[in-house]
C-alpha cells in the first residue's frame, strides 16, 4: 500500500530544528494520512492499520504541543 509507505516515511522523518511553518505543514500531512488510512480501515478492520494510525496520532500530538507552546498559568 502506498499509504503505509507514506506513513512509514513520515514516522521516520526527523522533527528537530523545524520552523513553525514546517510544523504546521507536518501536522496537516499527519492529519491527511490518518484520515486516508481511516477510510481503508473502515472497510478492512485491519488491526495493523489501527496501530499505524495510533503512532501517527502520537507524533501529530507532539508536533502540535510544540506549536501551541507552554500555557501560562
C-alpha angles and dihedrals in degrees: 000000000000092000093059091050091052090048091050091050091049092050092050094048117111113246099190123108094020123155120231092258090051089053092050090049092048091049092052092047090052091050092051091049093048093049094047093048088048091058090056091043092055090062102036103031087210109171090211089064090053090053091051091050091050093052092047091049091052092052091046090053091052091051092048092047088058091046094053094046129208113319117236112237 
